[in-house]
């Protein structure tokens, strides 16, 4: 009897600690520690105004009671009231939403003709234009902002050209318009790719019918194609709005005078004033805005009916009218000139000895790169180590989570994995600092916390790629291995993972790519001995070390481009959206 009972207990324990359950527990612990608890912490701090040791409360009943009593005694809406009572914060909120909306609208308007040209016409050089449209996504915004200063600053070479014809300053780059200009030309691909997918999948029958009945092609596009593509257009607009609101690098580098923004104010409250309550309130507000916009964006994509009009899109010839094709090509060239010139300008600066109030540098040298080799190679190594560590952890998580979701029905893990999309980098960094600045896990100021910030923040990129891969794998293959006696872990290791490998590799590379250029979380979390390239560049620009910063920027851009090319060779457009 005793043996039978013991055998039953061991059997139940074995079932509980099998691979599926063990993996689920580990994943839930990671998300709880580095996502749920940090968000709960900033939410509590936004009501109390002072740091709380939330993790300590889980170690016993007394800490929990004490913390609960402190929260109940000090919780109020004071800091939320201050947010909307201080004119600067009200202006910061209004400015962020206004700027984000204008950037989103402008990005959609700019991207729409390009999406149509790539999806529906025989425009010359379509493939090259499509590849060049991804270039803006490869350049961190703080580098592109620096390049725009070199072009449109008071002594910028573009302004020097216009000065010849009597225009003193074409653009005031240190203004809200300057911030919007940089964001529009480097964020429009976020609107382009969803619209491109809609135009490619849309059944052209109704548009062709409208054209056949006498409507000119522009009228047919406005009255037929646009309404059908509306969900994708709105989704692209909301995505750009999210990215614009969360952008930290552009406003910090350009520093528009008298134009506060929420993302910058959150950083200043944290670093400049040590105002925990104010920083937490702004962080919570940023998260709520991003989450709401993300939910609406995903709802629009799920309810996109453009793909079901007439069923499977009918095969048809692309528009070949030379006037349309060459006109669209000219338009694409005009749009792409500024991002390409920004990279070109940064490259020139990296070799320059001096460049002020002239169209070209006064001299060229390799000393800037020699300085990087001698003084800043540690930052390059740190970027690879930090990004590589984030890649390794993300690869494991992004391989197991889709398996548990698709094969074991644990869909809540899928929702947890995509929650970080709603977390701006600055908000996540503030939450992690508040969470891990006190015992029992006092790891603020360590490289490990920065790595986990990269993992959590960039997890959706990896999950998107690996989830798409596992959906293409038949369950029969895995079932055959289980029938022949393999455990679930062995089946996953020997059968499923090899078939998922392209998606896993592409997802991991995307984590590495976005981690090495991350600045919003890095600036708050990176320890002194672990400064990556992005932070060294950012600090150098703020100190006025333009030439060496340009050299490191070109190294970072080349690394990002090489990695991006590898991603596209593996996954194409699906690697991004």
N, C-alpha and C positions, 0 to 999 in steps of 0.2 A: 504493500500500500504506500509506504513511504517512498519507494523507488518510483512508483507510478506518478505520485504527486510531484516529486522532484523533476521527473522527466517532463511533465506538463508545464511546470514553471519555466524550466530551461527552454522549452519549445516556444512559449509565449515571449520570453526575453529575446530569443533568437529572431523571432518574427519582428519584434519591435526595433531591434538594432540592425536590421538588414540594411542593405545599401541605400534603398530609397528613403527610409526613415532617417537614417544617420545623415545622409546628404541634406535632407530637408531641414533637420535640426541645425546643422552647421550654417546653412544658408540663412535661415531665419535669425540665428544669433548675429551673423554679420550685419544683416539689414537692421536688426534691432539696435545694435551697438552704434552703427555709423550712419544711420538714417532716421529711424523712428525716435530713439532717445534724444539725439541732437535737436530734432525738430520740436519735440515736446519740451526740451530745455529752453529754447529761445521763445517758445510760446509762453512758458511760465515766467521767464525773465521779462517779457514784454508787459506782464501784468504786475510784477513785483519790483522791477527796476534794479535788482541785484542778482548776482550769480547764485545758482543753486547747485548743490551736490546731488543731482538726481540719481546717479549711479550708486552713490553711497546709501541711498534709501532702500536699495534692493538687497543690501547685505544683512538686514535685520529688521525686527519689528519696531524697535525704539527709534532708529534713524528715520524710518518711514513716518512714524507718528510725529516726531519733532519737525521734519520737513513739511508734513501736511499742516501742522499748526502754524508754522512760519508763513507758509503760502496763504493760508486762510486769513492770517492776521494782516498781511501786507499787500495782498492782491487788490488791485483797483484799476480803473480805466485812466489813471492819471497820465500815463505816458502816451496813450492813444489820444487823449485830449490835448496834450502838449503838441503832438504831431500836427494836429489840425488847427491849433491856436497860434503857433509860431508862423509868421508870414513866410519865412525862408522855406520851411518844410512844405507849406501849402504850394508855394511856387515850384518847389522841387517835384512834387507829385504832378502838378499841372504840366510842367515842362516835360517831364518824362513821358507822360501819356500823349501830349501834343506832338513832341518830336518823334516818338515811336510811330504814331499814326501817320504823320506826314511822310516819314521814311518808308513805311509800309506801302502807302498808296503810290508814292513815286517809284518804288521798286517794282510793284506790280505793273504799272504803266510802262516802265522801261523793259521789263522782262517779257511782256505779252507778245509783242511783234517777234522777238527772238524765238520764243517757244513755238509760235506759228510757223516761222521760217524753218526751224529744225524739224518739225513734225509733219508739215503739210506741203512743203515746196521742194523743188529741185535746185535750191539756191547753191551756187558754186561754193566749194569749200565748206560744205555743211559740217563734215566731221572735224575739221580744224577749228571752226567757230565753236562747235560744241565742246571741244577740249579746252579752248581758251576761256570759255565761260565759267569753267571750274577754277581757273587760276585765282580769282579773288578770294575763294575759300581757303587757299593755301597760305595766305599771308595774314599773320596776326594783325588785329586792328591797330595795336599800338605802333607797329612798324609801318603800316599804311598811313597812319596819321602823321608820323614823322616824315614820310616821303612827301605827303601833301604840304607840309611846312616848307620843305626844300623847294617845292614847285610853286606854291601860292603864298608863301610868307612875304614879308616886306622886301626881302632881298632874293626871293625865289626866282628861279630862272624863267618860269612861265610869265610871272609878273614883269620881268625885265623885257620880255618880248613885247608885251602889250604896252609897256612904257614908251617904246619906240613910236607907237602910233597915238600917243597922248593919253592913254588910259593909265592913271597912276597905280591903282590897285584893283585888279579884276575881281578878286575874292578876298574877303577878310576871313582867313582860315581860322582865326581864334574867335569864333563867333558861333552861335547856334546853327547858322547856315553852313559853316565849315564842318561842324560835327555831322550834320545831316548829309552833306556832300560826300564825306568819307563813307558813312554808313550805307548810303544808297548804292554807290558804285562797288562796294565790297560785300553787300548783303543781298543784292538782287538775285544771285543764284538760288537763294533759299526760296524765292518766289518762282523762279524759272523752272526748277525741276518738277514740282507738283503740277504746274500748268503744262509742261511738256508731256508728262505722263497722261494727263487728261486729253490733250489734243491727239496723242498717238492712239489712245484706246477708244476715242469717240467714233461712233458710226457716222460717216459723212453723207449718208443718203439724204437727210433732210436739207443739209446745206446745198448739196448738188441739185436737189429738187427746187429749192428757192432760186438758185442761179439759173436753172433751166426755164423757170417761169418768168424770167425777165429781170430779176433783181441783180444789180451789179454786185461784183464779188465783195466790195467793202460793206454794202448793205446786207448781203447774205450773212457775212461774218457777224455784224452787229446784231441782227435780228434773230439769227438761228444759232450760230456757233457759240456766241457769248453766253446766252441764257443756259445752254446745256453745260458749258464749262464753268458756270458760276460757283458750284461747290469747291472745285479745285482752285479757282481764283481766290475765293475767300479763305481757303485753307492756307494758301501761300501768303496772303496778306497777314493773317494772324501769326504765322510762323515768323515772318520778318518783324512784326510788332514785338513778339517775345524776345527775339534776339537783340533788337534795338534797345529795349528797356534793360536787358541784362548786360549790355556792352559796357565794360569798365575801362578798357584801354583807350578808346577814342576820346572821351571827355577828359580823362586824366592827362593825356598828352597835350591836347589842344587847349584845355583850360578856358573854355568860353567865359568871358568876363560877365559877371552878374547874371549867370544862368545856372543855378544849382540843379542837380539831377539826383534822383533817389539813390542810385547805385553809388554815387560819389559821396553823398551825405552819410550813408551807412558806414562807409570806410572811414570817413572823418570822425564820426561819432565814436567809432571803436578805437582808432589809432590816435587821433588828435586829442579827444576829450575824455577817453575812458568812460564814456556814458553807456553803460551796459544796457540800460532800459531803452534809451533812444535808438541804439544800434539794433536791438532785438525787435523793436516795433517796426522799424523800416524793413528789416529782413523778413519779418512775418508778412508785411504788406506786399513785398516783392514776390514772395512765394505764392501768396493767395492770388495775386494778379496773374502770374505766370501759369499757375495751375488752372485757373478759370479759362484763360485763353487757350491753353493746351487742350482742355476738355472739349471746348467748342471746335477747335481745329480738327481733332480726331473724330468728333461726331460728324462734321461736314464731309470728311474723307470717307467715312463708313456709309454715309447716305448719298454718295455721289452716284447719280443716276445716268450720267453721261455714258457709262460703259454698257448700259443695258438697252439703249435705244436701238432697236432693231436686232438685238442679240449680238453675235460676233461681228466685229467691224468688217465691213465689206472691203475687198481688195479694190483699189483704184489707183489711177495714176496721180502723182503729185502735181501741184501747180507748176507749170513750166513757162509761164509768160515771162519773157526776158525782162520787161519793165518791172514786174513784181519782184523777181528773183534778184536782179542787180540792185534794185532799190533797197530791198531788205538787207542785202550784203553790205551796202554802204552804211545803213543804219547800224548794223552789228559792229562794224569797224569803229564807228564813232563812239559807241558805248564802251567798247573794249579798250580804247586808246588810253583812257585815264588809268585803269588798273595796271596795264602793261607799262605805261610811263612811270608809274610809281615804283615798280620793281627796278626798271632801268635807272631811275634816279638814285635809288638806294645803292645799286651796284656802282654807279659813278662815284657817289660819296665815299664808298668803302675804299676806293683807290686814290682819293683826292688828298692833296697836301693842303689846299685852301680853296674854299668855294664860297664867295659872297658877292652879291650884286653882279654876277656874270652868268651867261648862259651855259658855260662849261667850266669845269674846275681849272684853276690856274696851273696845276701840276698834278702828276700822278706818282704814286709810290706803293710799295708793298709793305711799308712800315706798319700800317694799321693791322694787317693780317699777322705780321711778325709779333706785334704787341699781343694780339689775341692768343697766338701760339705760346708766348712766354708767360702771360699773366692770366688768361681766361680759359685755358684749356680744361681747367678743373670744372668750370661751368658746363662745358660741352660734355665732359664725362658724366657729370651729375645728371644732366638731361637724359642721357642714354640709360643710366642706372635707374633713375626714378621712373622714367617711362617704361623701361624694360620690366621692372618689378610690377608696375601697374598692369602691364600687358600679361605677365605670367599669371597673376591672380585673376584677372578678368577672363583669360582663356579658360581656366578651370571652371569658374562660375558660369560663364556664358555657354560652356559645353554641357554642364549638368542641368542648369535651370530649364532650357528648352526640352530636354529629355523628360524631366519630371512633369513639365506642363503638357507636352504633347502625348507622352506615352503613359503617364500615371495620373493625368487629370488634375494636377495641383495648380490650377489656374491662378490662384492668389499669388504665386511666385512671379507670374508674368506681370501682374499689376505692380507688385513691389519693385520689380526690375525696371519698370518704366517711370516710376515716380520721380527719380532724379531729374527728368526732363523739366520738371516744374521748379527746380532749385537753382537759382542763380548762384554762380561761384562764390560771390561775396557772402551771400546768405548762408551757404553751406559752411564756409570757413568760420564765420561768426558762431554758428551753431556748434561746430566741432571744438572750437576754443572754449566756449562756455561749458561744454560737456566734459572735456578731458583736462581741464585746468585744475581739478581737485582730485583727491583720492576717491576711489581705490585705483583708478586707471589714469594716472597723471602723466599723459604722454604728449601734451601740448609742447611744441618746440622740438619734436622729433621728426626724422624723415619718414618714419612709419605712418604717422598721421597724415602727412602730405600724400604719401602713396595711396592710402585708403580714400582720401578725398578724390584723387584721380580716378580710382576704381569706381567709387559710388557715382561720381558725377558723369563719367563716360560709359557706365555700364549699358545704357540703352543702345549705344552704337554697336556694341558687341552682340547684344541680344537680338537686334534686328537682323543682323547677318546670319547668326547661328540658327535662329528660329526659322528663317527662310530655308536654310539648308535641310533641317530635319523634316520639314513638311514634304520634301521631295523623296524621302526614303520610305520605301514600303515596309509596313510592319511585318510582312511575311518573312522578310530576311531575318529580322530579329527573332521572330517566332520559331524559325527553323533552328537557330542556335540554342534556344531555350529547350526545345523538344529533345535535342541531342545531349542535354544534361548540363549546359553552361549556366552559371549563375547570372543574375541580372547585371552584376558588375562586369563579369567577364564578357557578356554579350555586348554591353555598352563599350567596353574597352577594345574588343577585337573586331566588332562588326559595325556598330553605329558611328563611333568616333572617326574611323578612317573614311567613312562615306561623308561625314560632316566636315572633313578637314578643310576644304576650300573656304567654307563659311567661317570656320573657327579662325583660320589664318587671317582672312580679311577683317573679321571683327576685332581680333587682337591688334592688328596693324592700325585700325582706326582709333583704338584706345591709345596706342603709343603716339600716333600722329597728333591727336587732340591734346594729349597730356603735355608733350614737349612745348606746345605753343600756348598753354594755359597761363593766364596771369592773374585773374580775379581772385582765385583761391590761393595761388602760389604766393602772392605778395603778403598775405596774412599768415600763412602757415609754414613757409620755408625757413628752416633754421639757417644760421649763418654759414655753417660748414657744408650746406647742401643747396646752395643757390644754383638753380638751373639757368640755361641760356636766356630764357624768357625774362627772368627777373633781373639778370645782369644787364640785358639790353634796356629794360624799362628803367632801372635805376640810373644807367648811364645817360639815357635821354633826359631824365629829370635833372641830372647834374650838368648837362651841356656837353657831354663827351660824345659828340655827334659822329666823328669819323670812326673811332673804334667801335661804337655801337652799330654803325652801318656795316662794318666788317662782320661782327657777330650775327647781325640780322641776315646777311647774305648766307652765312653758314646754316642758320636755322631755316631759311627759305629753301635752300637746296636740299636739306634733309627732308623737309616736309614734302617738297615736290617729288623726290625720289620715292618716298613712302606712298604718296598719293597715287603715283603712276602704278606702283605695285598693286594697290588696292583695286584700281580700275581694271587692271588686267585680269584680276581674279573675279570681281563682282560687278563691275560696271557701275551704273547709276545707283543700283540698289545698295551700294556701300554707304551712301549718304542718306537716303530717305527710304 
